[in-house]
Amino acid sequence: MRVVVVGSGGVGDAVARIAARRQFFELLVVADRDPGRAARTVAAAAGRDVVGGRFVAAQVDASDPAAVAALLREHRATHVLNAVDPRFVMPVFDAALAAGVDYLDMAMSLSTPHPDAPYEQVGVKLGDRQLARAADWEAAGRLALLGIGVEPGLSDVFARYAADHLFDRIEELGVRDGANLVVRGEDGEPVFAPSFSIWTTIEECLNPPVVYDAARARAAGDRDAGWHTVPPFHEPEVFDFPAPVGPVECVHVEHEEVLLMPRWVDAERVTFKYGLGEEFIGVLRTLHTLGLDSTVPVRVGGVEVSPRDVVAAVLPDPATLGDRMSGSTCAGLLVTGTGKDGAPREVYLHHLVDNAWSMAEYGAQCVVWQTAVNPVVALELLAQGTWSGTGVLGPEAFDAVPFLELLAAPGPQGYGSPWGLDERTPAVAAAG
């Protein structure tokens, strides 16, 4: 397997560091618009390479599909992993198909909210542009595996596992993400510093969140009618995450799982809620009020600049926060329904990563490490032939067990990052 990773930001850098411990690939090219950043990632990974000589740095403009395709051909790539902002999904996706290379990403093509009725009707959904090309990928005999980060990604693997092994009927697949992370400044006091790409966070938190309701789909006789939107930050709930995270208030945000899970897993309802916190929600609302969330360039002193790009430029790079960060992050899926024994059941499948551990083991802060490990696991399963397919698919289309076993197995057999399953009291039983 010969892999090109497009993007050497926090996640792309962590991908290389994680992959360096594995032997399933022949070559891994790290490509970035900034050649210096790609070179730094390769230097860090090469120092950890268990085989030696497998990492190469390259320069590429991810917005230029012809340039990306040329890079893939130059290095005789078999797979490309898209580790750049979702605004670059379609150029890299198209380049992969043109070059005859299998494709993986961790975030799907962007949505366009409905212009006239934003809080009920859905416009162009996340991933629609990619899923519309499924026949082209099938005809080419190539695979595009969408949303294989942590959320989406591991959460979708959890959905497949729950459907196959834990439940006879699923009422709700509810992704719940929370953390107790704190970033401190030089004076030791907590500071505002998002632990993931602020560009992506603004996009998913300020667009109308999508919810899937199977009853709506049945009433209309059309699966697509099951997707509808609600206002940003809708239905706040306090969700009790496993220790050490604990209770965190979560709200609806737009996310890929809601668009992926209903395509491969039967569930009455699919939701995504994120533990943003009061301060973060306040910042996002202010950015929106001031128009600083806009991606439409404005002229400033004779220069065209996107307000959102300015916000991203003035905040710290999430990849650099690890030494100033403490706490843990938790990604998971709350599944409710009827268990295999016919009784009501509620479980929370989850994955916890402590920042001190990920920094000590990989030199990567926990949020980017948790996102990065999952596409590396998927690449290894594809290299083994354990996972295979053609077309445009989500993680739910594959057997979950090999993925979860490889993720949890101690090194060198696996990635040494166990997942958990918490049994919770079903609401129906509690009410009775």
HURARA-V402646 format. One record per backbone hydrogen bond with DSSP energy under -1.0 kcal/mol. NH is the residue of the N-H (numbers start at 1). CO is the residue of the C=O. If there is no record, write none. Layout:
nh=NH co=CO
nh=NH co=CO
//
This chain:
nh=3 co=27
nh=4 co=79
nh=5 co=29
nh=6 co=81
nh=7 co=31
nh=13 co=9
nh=14 co=10
nh=15 co=11
nh=16 co=12
nh=17 co=13
nh=18 co=14
nh=19 co=15
nh=20 co=16
nh=21 co=18
nh=22 co=19
nh=26 co=1
nh=27 co=1
nh=28 co=54
nh=29 co=3
nh=30 co=56
nh=31 co=5
nh=32 co=58
nh=38 co=34
nh=39 co=35
nh=40 co=36
nh=41 co=37
nh=42 co=38
nh=43 co=39
nh=44 co=40
nh=45 co=41
nh=46 co=42
nh=47 co=43
nh=48 co=45
nh=50 co=20
nh=56 co=28
nh=58 co=30
nh=60 co=32
nh=64 co=61
nh=68 co=64
nh=69 co=65
nh=70 co=66
nh=71 co=67
nh=72 co=68
nh=73 co=69
nh=74 co=70
nh=75 co=71
nh=76 co=73
nh=77 co=72
nh=78 co=2
nh=79 co=2
nh=80 co=102
nh=81 co=4
nh=82 co=104
nh=83 co=6
nh=88 co=85
nh=89 co=86
nh=92 co=88
nh=93 co=89
nh=94 co=90
nh=95 co=91
nh=96 co=92
nh=97 co=93
nh=98 co=94
nh=99 co=95
nh=101 co=96
nh=102 co=78
nh=103 co=143
nh=104 co=80
nh=105 co=145
nh=112 co=124
nh=120 co=117
nh=121 co=117
nh=124 co=112
nh=127 co=109
nh=128 co=125
nh=131 co=127
nh=132 co=128
nh=133 co=130
nh=134 co=131
nh=137 co=133
nh=138 co=134
nh=139 co=135
nh=140 co=136
nh=141 co=138
nh=142 co=137
nh=144 co=391
nh=145 co=103
nh=146 co=393
nh=148 co=105
nh=149 co=152
nh=154 co=149
nh=155 co=150
nh=157 co=153
nh=158 co=154
nh=159 co=155
nh=160 co=156
nh=161 co=157
nh=162 co=158
nh=163 co=159
nh=164 co=160
nh=165 co=161
nh=166 co=162
nh=167 co=162
nh=168 co=338
nh=169 co=338
nh=171 co=336
nh=172 co=336
nh=173 co=269
nh=174 co=334
nh=175 co=271
nh=176 co=332
nh=177 co=273
nh=178 co=330
nh=180 co=328
nh=182 co=326
nh=184 co=324
nh=185 co=189
nh=188 co=185
nh=191 co=183
nh=201 co=197
nh=202 co=198
nh=203 co=199
nh=204 co=200
nh=205 co=201
nh=206 co=202
nh=207 co=203
nh=211 co=228
nh=212 co=270
nh=213 co=226
nh=214 co=268
nh=217 co=213
nh=218 co=214
nh=219 co=215
nh=220 co=216
nh=221 co=217
nh=222 co=217
nh=225 co=222
nh=226 co=223
nh=227 co=224
nh=228 co=211
nh=230 co=209
nh=233 co=252
nh=234 co=231
nh=237 co=250
nh=239 co=248
nh=241 co=239
nh=241 co=246
nh=245 co=242
nh=248 co=239
nh=250 co=237
nh=251 co=274
nh=252 co=234
nh=253 co=272
nh=254 co=204
nh=259 co=256
nh=260 co=256
nh=261 co=257
nh=263 co=260
nh=264 co=261
nh=265 co=261
nh=268 co=170
nh=270 co=212
nh=271 co=173
nh=273 co=175
nh=274 co=251
nh=275 co=177
nh=276 co=274
nh=281 co=277
nh=282 co=278
nh=283 co=279
nh=284 co=280
nh=285 co=281
nh=286 co=282
nh=287 co=283
nh=288 co=284
nh=289 co=285
nh=290 co=286
nh=292 co=287
nh=294 co=291
nh=298 co=305
nh=300 co=303
nh=303 co=300
nh=305 co=298
nh=308 co=294
nh=310 co=306
nh=311 co=307
nh=312 co=308
nh=313 co=309
nh=314 co=310
nh=315 co=311
nh=320 co=317
nh=321 co=318
nh=324 co=321
nh=325 co=322
nh=326 co=182
nh=329 co=353
nh=330 co=178
nh=331 co=351
nh=333 co=349
nh=334 co=174
nh=335 co=347
nh=336 co=172
nh=337 co=345
nh=338 co=169
nh=339 co=343
nh=340 co=166
nh=342 co=339
nh=345 co=337
nh=347 co=335
nh=348 co=422
nh=349 co=333
nh=350 co=420
nh=351 co=331
nh=353 co=329
nh=355 co=327
nh=358 co=354
nh=359 co=355
nh=360 co=356
nh=361 co=357
nh=362 co=358
nh=363 co=359
nh=364 co=358
nh=369 co=365
nh=370 co=366
nh=371 co=367
nh=372 co=368
nh=373 co=369
nh=376 co=372
nh=377 co=373
nh=378 co=374
nh=379 co=375
nh=380 co=376
nh=381 co=377
nh=382 co=378
nh=383 co=379
nh=384 co=380
nh=386 co=381
nh=387 co=381
nh=391 co=142
nh=393 co=144
nh=397 co=394
nh=398 co=395
nh=404 co=400
nh=405 co=401
nh=406 co=402
nh=407 co=403
nh=408 co=404
nh=409 co=405
nh=414 co=410
nh=415 co=406
nh=416 co=409
nh=417 co=407
nh=420 co=350
nh=422 co=348
nh=424 co=346
nh=430 co=426
nh=431 co=427
nh=432 co=428
//
